[in-house]
Amino acid sequence: MNAERKYQIIVGPHVSEKSAGLAELPNKQIVLKVLPSATKNEIKEAVEFLFKVKVQAVRVLNIKPQKKMFARTLGMRKAWKKAYVSLSQGDDINFSNAE
């Protein structure tokens, strides 16, 4: 996989109460929004390349589109993919000063 693809795979961090709680646990899991076409191996390589950490495991979850009312018309939110990335002991990602 080329370096350009590694930069495109991770869309951004997913911030929620659950993801904040997972980051505080001893096994250090982070939650990321990723491209819908990304595989587990690509996500692992991208996280290790971009953040210089060691990844133990990656779990992937496809979020289905949700129905939503926009004014008086029924619409759909976009489908997206979420990745739970388990980091090795001693590794941590600080998104405020990431490259």
C-alpha positions in Angstrom: 0.0 0.0 0.0 1.4 3.4 -0.9 1.8 6.3 1.5 -1.0 8.4 -0.2 -3.5 5.7 0.5 -2.4 5.5 4.1 -3.2 9.2 4.5 -6.7 8.8 3.0 -7.8 5.8 5.0 -8.3 7.6 8.4 -11.1 10.2 8.1 -10.8 11.3 11.7 -11.4 10.4 15.4 -14.9 9.5 16.5 -15.7 11.4 19.6 -18.4 10.1 21.9 -18.9 9.1 25.6 -18.2 5.5 24.8 -15.0 6.3 22.8 -13.7 8.5 25.6 -14.4 5.7 28.1 -12.5 3.2 26.0 -9.5 5.4 25.8 -9.3 5.6 29.6 -9.2 1.8 30.0 -5.9 0.0 30.4 -6.1 -1.7 27.0 -6.2 1.7 25.2 -8.7 1.5 22.4 -9.3 4.4 20.1 -12.3 4.8 17.8 -11.7 6.2 14.3 -13.9 7.0 11.3 -12.4 5.3 8.2 -13.1 5.0 4.5 -15.9 2.5 3.7 -13.5 0.6 1.4 -10.8 0.2 4.0 -9.8 -3.3 5.3 -8.5 -4.2 8.8 -5.0 -4.7 7.5 -5.0 -1.3 5.8 -6.3 0.4 8.9 -3.6 -1.2 11.0 -0.9 -0.1 8.6 -2.2 3.4 8.4 -2.4 3.9 12.2 1.1 2.5 12.7 2.5 4.7 9.9 0.7 7.9 10.9 0.9 7.8 14.7 4.1 5.7 15.2 2.4 3.2 17.6 2.0 -0.6 17.7 -1.5 -1.9 17.0 -2.6 -5.1 18.6 -6.0 -5.6 17.0 -8.6 -3.8 14.8 -12.4 -4.3 14.9 -14.5 -2.8 12.2 -18.2 -1.8 12.3 -20.3 -0.6 9.4 -22.8 2.0 10.3 -26.0 1.8 8.3 -27.7 4.9 6.9 -30.3 6.4 9.2 -33.7 7.9 8.2 -33.9 11.6 9.1 -36.5 14.3 8.5 -35.1 17.4 6.7 -37.7 20.1 6.8 -40.8 18.2 5.5 -39.0 15.6 3.4 -37.6 12.3 4.4 -33.9 11.9 3.8 -31.1 9.5 4.6 -27.8 10.1 6.5 -24.7 8.6 4.9 -23.4 5.2 5.8 -19.9 5.1 7.2 -17.4 2.8 8.8 -16.0 2.9 12.3 -12.8 1.1 13.5 -12.0 0.2 17.1 -8.2 0.0 17.3 -6.5 -1.6 20.3 -3.0 -0.3 21.1 -0.1 -2.0 22.7 0.8 -1.4 26.4 2.6 2.0 26.8 1.4 3.4 23.4 -1.0 6.4 23.3 -2.3 8.7 20.6 -2.6 12.4 21.2 -4.8 13.9 18.5 -3.9 17.5 19.4 -0.3 17.3 18.2 -0.5 14.5 15.6 1.3 15.0 12.3 
